[in-house]
Amino acid sequence: MKDPRIILKAGPLVIITIAVMIPTMSAIATSTSFESKGQPTAESPTTKSKLGEVNPSEPDRAKLPAANAKDPLFERIQPSATQGDADAQCLLGKLYAEGDGIEKNLKLAARFYRLAADQGQDLAQQRLGVCYQKGFGVPKNKTEAYVWFSLSAKNGQASNGRGRAGELLDEITKDLSPKKLVKAKTKVSRLQKEIALKEKANYTKIINQLNKDGWKVSMNIDKNGGHCVKAKKEGKTSQSQAPNWRVAFNSVKRQCEDWPDKG
């Protein structure tokens, strides 16, 4: 397969498009870079996911069980999780799964893991796989477990290896028939494309905001598969190298927000 390309058109607006979506969302391009010189735009994906009892829509904060008294961690992350922050959703899922600072609720744990997993959060993908493997909050389903273990194992640069998700994937593969494996791999391919679209929409929002604040953003993938993002503004530089665009852009965004307005 030919390497996809990120196409940059000069002008008052910069439009970022990915010509070909490849199976792994972490490898959108190889040794490819661009520099944003305006405010790039991208269509917001409207992909839908169906997965047993898990509702991929954003949970209503008012309907969530109350935390135990004086639990600062839950109170701190709940707003971010219900507003769509993938890392907060994964952590909140863990709190619900373990009953840490809140009444244990495996269905809500699986729901928050799914919300984060749909945005490319690799740990949430692994934990959602465990939910399906063990039947925690969702019907036990080894095929679905394979799907999410596979997505998690592939969600990173080559030098990182497949991690624990890869080990779990190898274990559960032995329990699936050839027919079920084909079905699972087909779903993995489809979900990778959907997740990559959401990832692109999320980092495009970050680029737009940084551009609006005066930052000039560049991105490229290094020879080891690392996703590198850099933002420059008036002698200031914020940069990050991570296994995927989601982590890299979130890191640079936080760095830019932490720069003092003056000095």
N, C-alpha and C positions, 0 to 999 in steps of 0.2 A: 504494500500500500504506500502511495506517495505521502510524503510528509505534508500535513496541513499547513496552511499559512494564515497568519494574521495580516489582514490587508488594511493599510492605512491610506486614507485619502486626505490630501491637504485641503485646507480651506478653513473657514471660520468655525466649522464643526468637524469633529473627528469621529468617524464611524468605525467601530471595531467589529469585524465580522470574522467568524471562524468558518472557513470554507468547507472543511470536512470534519465531522465528529468521529474520532477514533474510539476504540473500545475503552481505553483507560482515560478517565477524566483528568488524571494528573499529567498526561502527556499531550497537551493541546498542540504544542509545537516543539520542534527540536532546534536549539540554537537560533531562535527567532526572537526579535525584539521590536518594540515600537516605542515612540515617545509621544505622549499626548500633548497637544499644543492648543487645545480648546476644551470643549466639553463633549466627550463622546457620548453617543446614545446607543441604546440597544433595546430591542423589543423585550418586553417582560414576558417570560414563558407562562403558558397557561396549562402546563401539564397536570394531569390528574393521576393519583395513585390509588390502587385498590388493594387492600391487604387485610383480609379477614375482618376482625373486630376493631382494628386500629383506624381511627378517624384522623386523616392527615390534616384536617382543618385546624386553625389555631384555637387552642382551648380558651374558654371564657374564664378569666381569672376569678370572677365572682362566684363561679360554680365549683371551684377547686376546694378540697378539704382544707380547713384551717391548720396552720402549723401549730406545733406544741408551743406553749407560752415561752416567750423570750428566746426564740431561735433566730439569731441574727443572720445566719447563712441563708436559710430559707427566705426570709424577708428581703434579703439583698438580691438574690438571684431570680426570685419569682417574676418581678416586673420584666426583666430582660428576657426571660424564657418565654413569657406569654406575648412579648413583642417580636419574637422571631430570632433571637440570638441562639445560634446552634450550640455553642459551648455551654451556655446557661441551660438550655434544654436538656443536654446530655447529663449535666450535673444534677438537675432537678429530677430527671428520671432515676438517677442513682439514689437520691434521697427517698423517693417513693418506693423504690425496690427494696431498700434496706430498712425503711421506717426510721430514718435518721432525722429527728427534729419534726417529724410529721407522721401521721398514721400511715402504716404500710398499705400501699395500693398498687398491686402489680399491673393492673390494667392501665392506670395512669402512667406508670413507669414505662410500659411498652409504647404508649402513645407519645410521650416526650422523646423517647429514643427514636421513634419513627420520624418525628418532626425534624430532629437533628440529623438523622441519617439521610433524609431526603435532601439535605443541604450539603452533603459530603463530609459530615463529621465522622471520621473513621472509627473512633471509639464507640460512638453510638451505634454505628453499623454492626460492630462486633457484638455489642451487648444485645442488640435486637436479635441477632442471630442466636444468641444463647437463649433468649426468651422463646424463640420458636423451637429450639432444640429441646428445652426442658418443659415447655408449656407454661411459661410464666406470664400471665396476663393476656395471652393469646393461645389459640388452639395449637397443640404440638404439631409441628410440621417440619420434617427434616429437609424437604425440598426448599422451603423458605429459609431455613437455617443456612443451607448451602449458599443461597443467593446472597444473603447479607454477610456471611463470612467471606465470600468471594469478593464482594465489593470492598470490604474493609481491607482485605489482604492486598488488593490492587491499588488502594488509595494512598500512594506514596511514591517517592522517587526510588529508582532501582537500588541505590546504595543502602536503603533502609531495610531491604528484605521484606518478607511477608509477615513477620511478627507472629504474635499469638493467634491472630485470626487465620493465618496460613496453616498453623498446626491444627486448629479446630476444623478448618476446611478439609484437610487431609483425612481427619478422623471420620467426618460425616460422609465423605465421598464414598467410603467403603459400604455404607448402608443404603446407597441409592442404586436403583437399577439403571441400565443404560438408557432406557426410555425417559426416566425421571431426570437423569443428568442432562440429556439434550434439552428437555423442557426448562430446566433450571438455568442452563447456560444461555438460552434464548432470552430469558427474563433478565439475566444479569446484563446482557448487551443492551437491552431496551432501557433499563434503569440507569445505566451509565450515561446514556445520551440525555435522559431527562435531568439527571443530577448535574451534568455538565452545563446544561442550559441555565439551571438555577444558579449554579456557581458563577457563570458568566454575568448573569443579571445582577447578582450581589456585588461582584467586584467592580462592575461598571458604575454602580451607584457610588461606590467609594471613590472611584476615579473622578466622577462628576463633582463630588463634594470637595475633593482635594483641589481640583482645577478651579473651582469657585473661590476657594480660599487662597489661591495664588500659587499652588504647588504644581510643578512640572513632573509628571509621572512617566517612568519607563519600566518595562517588564521583559524578562527573557528567561529561557530555560537553559541551564548550563549542561555541560557534557555528562554530568552524573544524574541528570534528571531533576536537579533542584530548581524550584520555582523562585526566581529572584525578582524583587520589586524594589524600586528606588524612587524617592520623591525629593525634589530639590526646590528650595525657595530662599532667595536672598542670602546665600551663603550657608544655609542650613541644609543638612542631608539626613534623611531617614531611609533606612533600607532593611530588608529582611530576605533571608533565604530559607525556604521551607519545603516540605514534601508536596504541597499543592497550593493553588492560588488562594484558596479560602484563608489558610493560615498566614500566608505571606502578606496578603493585602490587609487583613485584620491587624497584624503586627505593625505594619507601616502606618496605618490609620491611627493607632494608639500613640505611636511615636510622634506623629505630626500634631496630634491634639495636645500632647504633653509639652511641646515646645512653648516657651513663654512668648507672649505677644511682642515683647521688646527684648533686645539684648542678644 
